[in-house]
Amino acid sequence: MSTTGRNEPCPCGSGKKYKTCCLRHDQDGASPNTAKDFGQDIGKLLAETEFTSLEEAQAQLDLLFAKKNAAPIEAFHTLSATQMHSFLYRPFDSPELVHFSTILNPEISAPAMKLFSLIVDAIGNEGLKPTAKGNLPQKFCREAARIYWADQDDIHRLRIDSVRSEDNFFDLHCIRLLAEMCGILRKFKGKFIIGTKYRKIVASQGPTALFPELLKKYLTEFNWAYGDGYEEIHIVQQSFLFSLYLLNKYGDIARPQEYYEDAFLAAFPDVLKELQDRPYLTAEQQLRRMYFLRTFYRGFRFFGLAELTPTPSENLYSHYDVKKTNLLDQVVSFSM
């Protein structure tokens, strides 16, 4: 008699596929407590119910699995295992749960679009000659830094002089790579140009019309671990929709970054097993910092979905309070 399929949501409630979650524990005879509890439910059903056929028994088991996977889970903040499974594996193909808008206010206030617009303006109709390494030219990078950090604090303004190439300006480097991944930006006859299809869009609607495409590419394909010095830990990026859900649900008021870090750790506690303590950082400290850096600072802040306010820190690492922006409500809406 079949139970959980390899590609179905794991009955332990993790939201992951069974084959990448408790299957390995079940095969080793060491299931997590949640899976053991569910096994007891199955045993009780089989012991207390008389079935007239194998088909009837299977139908009852299917109902039990469906009920388990549809039940809200506290660690998922009222999401069920089935909903979390959709968040992780079908974030842009679950219209019953979430909708991403493709038509937005043209006056988008997002650091990513500020830099993208500067690139588009610099390219113009003549193109922009790259460096020998294939990066944006130094003069443009310095000018972009000056404009980008003009209204920032003294520390950011001091960084302008340190920008000697695109490699010294991560946000600019990121949006350039992202635009190339989308096919918006490409090289032609030794110059950066905007692709023909995208030139027409920019000419008629402005650069911000490409925000949805850039955001989707960033969320789903850009390597969030790029250049940050931490382990890969794919679930940090894979769970982006859960993080957006949390920000949408709790972001009306400013909360310390630990609020979202705690929620992530509670939802995916097994992730800590993928990390080892370092001399000056425990596995949990590494996970917290990579999660906040990748998801909120480099991700949601960069695309204008979260407002990060610096707060006093007890160590050398920056610390922030987090609040959602009006743009987040325009970009994504949830139906639960």
Secondary structure, DSSP 8 states (H G I E B T S, - for coil): ---S-TTSB-TTS-SSBGGGTTHHHHHHT---HHHHHHHHHHHHHHHH---SSHHHHHHHHHHHHHHHHHSB-GGGTT-BHHHHHHHHH-TTS-TTTEEE-S---S----HHHHHHHHHHHHHTTT-B---TTSS--HHHHHHHHHHHTTTS-HHHHHGGGG--SGGG-HHHHHHHHHHHHHTSEEEETTEEEE-HHHHHHHHHH-GGGGHHHHHHHHHHTS-TTTTSSS---THHHHTHHHHHHHHHHHTTS-EEHHHHHHHHHHH-GGGGGG----SS--HHHHHHHHHIIIIIIIIIITTTSEEEEE---SSSS--EEEEE-HHHHHHEEE--
